[in-house]
Amino acid sequence: MHEKLYEIKSISYQIRVIEESDLRSLLLVKNDVSVHKKRFQQQKNGEAVYLGAFINNYAIGYVLLSLDNKEDVMPYTNQEKCADMIDLLIIEPLRNYGVGSKLVLACEELCRENDIFYLGLDVNPTDNFAAKRLYESLGYYTVGEIHLDGVYEYIDEAGRQGQYEDWCIDMIKRMCC
Ligand SMILES: CC(C)(COP(=O)(O)OP(=O)(O)OC[C@H]1O[C@@H](n2cnc3c(N)ncnc32)[C@H](O)[C@@H]1OP(=O)(O)O)[C@@H](O)C(=O)NCCC(=O)NCCS
């Protein structure tokens, strides 16, 4: 059979707070129960909001908005509190349709509702240039020095083990009221 091409005309998606009952669908985005459970706990404690993008209640992306102060950017916020956007992720086939931007805007709205007027994040400016450009287009700017955000173990396609050093820069934005 020859390959056939069809179009899906319009699909709507929903951005909402993730609930524990979404776990099965979240695992298709990132197969790591402990990560999601930790975030549910943070959300229960009022320390964070776990936001997701959904099509028919199937998760297609998420971001964790930590409401704790992002201490390292305080010198650049006039000592005003800054929330932290962590692990923004959209499933690959649905990237570049604006969903990631909408999740960022939803985080900004939540910050304003909580009287937090700075929002920040860490991004690897070389390995994740596309994400950095997206944040810049939404008004985020870099502050401070590049720093080691984490070291991750990986196994490459040949089965060799290695370590990845995630060197990141902080980006922040002041949102008007
Ligand atoms: C970074 C990431 C979350 C962005 O999500 P996304 O949904 O693709 O983001 P958007 O679609 O809102 O924006 C991406 C680009 O698509 C463009 N775009 C937005 N809507 C569009 C549309 N309807 N048609 C075409 N392009 C569009 C945006 O202008 C943006 O372009 P730019 O990079 O030149 O600014 C996604 O690529 C991802 O999950 N990456 C892996 C995880 C990751 O790196 N996360 C960031 C951690 S800091």
The ligand as an ORCA input file, in Angstrom:
! r2SCAN-3c Opt
* xyz 0 1
  C      11.150     23.592     24.712
  C       9.751     23.020     24.439
  C       9.033     22.781     25.740
  C       8.976     24.030     23.597
  O       7.633     23.575     23.443
  P       6.806     23.904     22.116
  O       5.413     23.523     22.360
  O       7.483     23.304     20.949
  O       6.962     25.493     22.104
  P       6.189     26.513     21.150
  O       5.542     25.766     20.053
  O       5.361     27.374     22.004
  O       7.386     27.381     20.602
  C       8.423     26.790     19.834
  C       8.576     27.527     18.535
  O       7.453     27.252     17.709
  C       6.910     28.473     17.218
  N       5.467     28.315     17.091
  C       4.543     28.531     18.039
  N       3.314     28.297     17.546
  C       3.476     27.902     16.282
  C       2.589     27.496     15.256
  N       1.261     27.464     15.439
  N       3.109     27.126     14.071
  C       4.440     27.145     13.875
  N       5.342     27.527     14.797
  C       4.859     27.896     15.982
  C       7.244     29.470     18.277
  O       7.266     30.782     17.736
  C       8.611     29.028     18.689
  O       9.550     29.521     17.759
  P      10.903     30.152     18.273
  O      11.673     29.012     18.872
  O      11.509     30.675     17.052
  O      10.530     31.179     19.309
  C       9.824     21.679     23.646
  O      10.649     21.858     22.525
  C      10.390     20.508     24.470
  O       9.628     19.801     25.129
  N      11.706     20.323     24.437
  C      12.356     19.245     25.225
  C      12.379     19.589     26.690
  C      13.077     20.896     26.938
  O      14.123     21.150     26.392
  N      12.479     21.741     27.804
  C      13.038     23.043     28.153
  C      13.752     22.960     29.447
  S      14.484     24.520     29.845
*
